[in-house]
Amino acid sequence: MPELPEVEVTRRRLHELLVGRTIASVVTTSPSYFFLTPPSVLRRRLPGRRVTALDRHGKYLLARLDDGSTLLLHLGMTGQLFGEGARSVRLLRVSDRKARGREARAFQPDRHTHLCLSFRDRGTRVFFRDVRKFGKCLLLSPSQDAARIEKLGVDALKARGDDLFRESRKRRIPIKSLLLDQSVIAGIGNIYADEALFLAKVDPRRPAQQVSREACERIVRAAQRVMRRSIKTGGSSISDFIGPDGADGGYQSERRVYGRESEPCPTCRDAIRRVVIAQRSSHFCATCQV
C-alpha cells in the first residue's frame, strides 16, 4: 500500500499536471466502492472547475477547486495516479510484466482506469487506475465536512514525540500497532513503521505503555528521517506504485529490515526476524531492537 512518501511523491509530481488547469470532461467506470461520490455526480460537477491547489494529509490527496469544493483521493492498496503517456511495466497485468516488461508502451485507459480527467488546454490527461478498487474518490462541497480527514491524527512529517507518547499511555497494544493507527499519526504504514523502529532500536512487540518518552521521540524522528529519504528517492516501488510520470521509486533498495527476513542485520549481522503483529508482517532485529 502506498504510504506517506509515495503519496507525497505523487502530489509533488502531479502538481504541474493539475494545478492551474480547468477540467473539460470526466470519464469514469461504473459505480463501485471506489467511488464515494457517484460517478454520475463527478461527470456533472467537475467539468468547468479549475484546480487551485493540491494538498496532502497523511495518505490522502486533496485537490482544491475554484468553487471551494475539494476532490479527495486515496490510492488504497494498488491505486496509481499518473499522466497520459506514462510508461511502466507496473501498468501491465502481473502475468504480463515479465513477458512484456521491455515492451511497455505508453498507457491507454483500460477497465481498471476508474477516473480520467481531460482539460480545456487539451494537454496531458490525468488517470486514476486501481486494479483492486480499494482506492477512494470523494467530491466534497464547500460546506461539507471532510470527516475522513478530521478523524486522522497529525501528519507524520509534522508529528512530535509527545504526540506518540501521549497516546501510548492509554494503550497496551504493541508499539508497532500504535504507529499504524492513522488516528494517532497519519501517513505511517507497514514499511516505514518497521524501518523507523529499527533506527530507533525499539522492538515492535513492546507494549506501547512501556515505551518511554525518549524512545517515542526517537521513533518519530526516525520515521521522519526514513520518509524524507524515501520522498527524495521517489518512494518505494515494491508492487504497483509508480510516480505520475511512470517512474519507479528507489527507496526499496535502501530498506534495512522490511521484507528482509533471514538476511543479516546491517548493524550486527544477526538474522532479521519476521513476526505477525495485528495481522501485519513485522521485520526487526531481535539483537538491536529491545
C-alpha positions, -999 to 999 in steps of 0.1 A, spaced: 0 0 0 14 35 -9 23 53 23 30 89 30 62 91 10 46 76 -21 16 99 -18 39 130 -13 59 120 -44 26 117 -63 15 151 -50 47 169 -60 49 154 -95 11 157 -101 11 193 -92 21 205 -126 -4 182 -143 -33 196 -122 -29 229 -106 -40 259 -127 -58 237 -152 -95 237 -159 -112 203 -162 -130 199 -195 -145 164 -192 -146 134 -169 -147 97 -179 -154 71 -152 -161 34 -149 -194 21 -135 -204 28 -98 -183 7 -74 -169 10 -39 -141 30 -54 -165 60 -58 -176 76 -25 -193 102 -48 -214 86 -76 -195 88 -109 -225 105 -125 -221 134 -100 -184 136 -108 -191 138 -145 -216 165 -139 -199 187 -113 -162 185 -122 -162 199 -158 -155 237 -157 -138 236 -124 -102 248 -121 -77 231 -98 -62 258 -75 -41 237 -52 -30 201 -44 -26 193 -8 -19 161 13 -27 149 47 -14 115 57 -22 92 28 -49 115 13 -46 139 -16 -69 169 -17 -73 188 -50 -88 222 -42 -112 236 -68 -121 271 -77 -156 269 -63 -144 259 -29 -151 222 -33 -124 195 -28 -117 163 -47 -104 139 -21 -83 110 -35 -68 79 -17 -46 54 -35 -57 25 -14 -35 -7 -19 -29 -6 -57 -40 28 -68 -19 47 -95 -23 84 -103 -4 94 -134 -3 115 -166 -11 104 -201 20 89 -219 34 73 -188 52 40 -195 58 13 -168 57 -24 -165 36 -18 -134 8 -6 -156 7 -41 -171 -11 -71 -157 11 -90 -133 10 -120 -156 23 -98 -185 51 -80 -166 79 -105 -173 69 -113 -208 62 -78 -220 81 -56 -195 107 -45 -220 79 -36 -245 59 -14 -222 41 12 -243 25 45 -234 -5 37 -213 -40 35 -228 -70 36 -204 -83 1 -196 -111 -13 -175 -92 -5 -143 -89 32 -151 -118 45 -130 -112 82 -134 -99 101 -165 -96 139 -164 -93 159 -196 -86 196 -196 -95 227 -216 -60 233 -227 -61 198 -245 -29 189 -228 -19 158 -208 -48 139 -193 -46 125 -158 -57 89 -150 -66 72 -117 -62 35 -121 -68 9 -94 -69 -28 -102 -84 -38 -68 -107 -7 -63 -96 -1 -27 -87 35 -36 -112 62 -30 -127 92 -48 -149 117 -30 -160 152 -40 -167 175 -11 -189 206 -15 -176 238 1 -198 233 32 -193 196 36 -172 183 65 -142 162 55 -149 135 81 -122 112 66 -96 139 72 -109 151 105 -106 117 122 -69 115 113 -41 123 136 -13 148 130 5 143 97 36 122 102 60 148 88 47 173 114 44 150 144 64 152 176 75 126 200 49 139 225 21 131 201 31 94 202 40 94 239 6 109 249 -13 82 230 9 54 242 0 60 278 -36 48 270 -27 17 250 -14 -18 258 -11 -28 221 23 -33 206 41 0 197 41 -12 160 3 -13 160 1 22 176 23 35 148 -1 21 122 -31 38 138 -39 67 115 -59 84 142 -27 89 161 -2 98 134 -13 99 98 7 85 70 29 58 85 23 23 71 40 -11 74 72 -3 56 81 29 73 70 17 108 94 -13 105 122 10 93 116 36 120 115 11 148 148 -4 136 165 30 135 150 39 169 162 5 183 127 -4 197 112 -39 195 79 -37 175 63 -61 200 69 -39 230 37 -27 247 31 9 239 26 18 276 62 6 282 78 29 256 94 59 272 91 95 262 126 95 250 120 64 229 88 79 214 109 109 204 135 86 187 107 67 169 91 98 155 124 113 144 134 80 128 101 78 109 105 113 96 141 105 86 132 74 65 101 91 50 121 121 39 147 99 24 120 79 6 105 110 -8 139 121 -21 144 88 -38 109 87 -53 92 63 -28 91 25 -27 80 6 -58 76 -28 -42 44 -38 -60 22 -14 -80 34 21 -71 47 44 -98 52 81 -99 29 103 -121 55 102 -148 56 64 -148 90 63 -130 97 37 -103 108 48 -68 142 39 -55 138 36 -17 130 -2 -19 167 -8 -24 176 11 8 153 -8 32 172 -21 62 147 -46 76 113 -45 59 110 -76 36 144 -89 45 136 -119 67 166 -141 74 190 -116 58 218 -102 80 210 -71 101 230 -42 86 242 -33 121 250 -66 140 247 -92 112 223 -114 131 194 -126 110 164 -103 106 132 -119 120 96 -117 108 66 -119 132 30 -111 127 16 -83 148 -21 -75 144 -22 -95 112 7 -75 97 42 -88 89 68 -71 111 105 -72 104 131 -65 130 165 -74 146 160 -90 180 195 -81 190 195 -44 181 158 -37 190 149 -42 226 
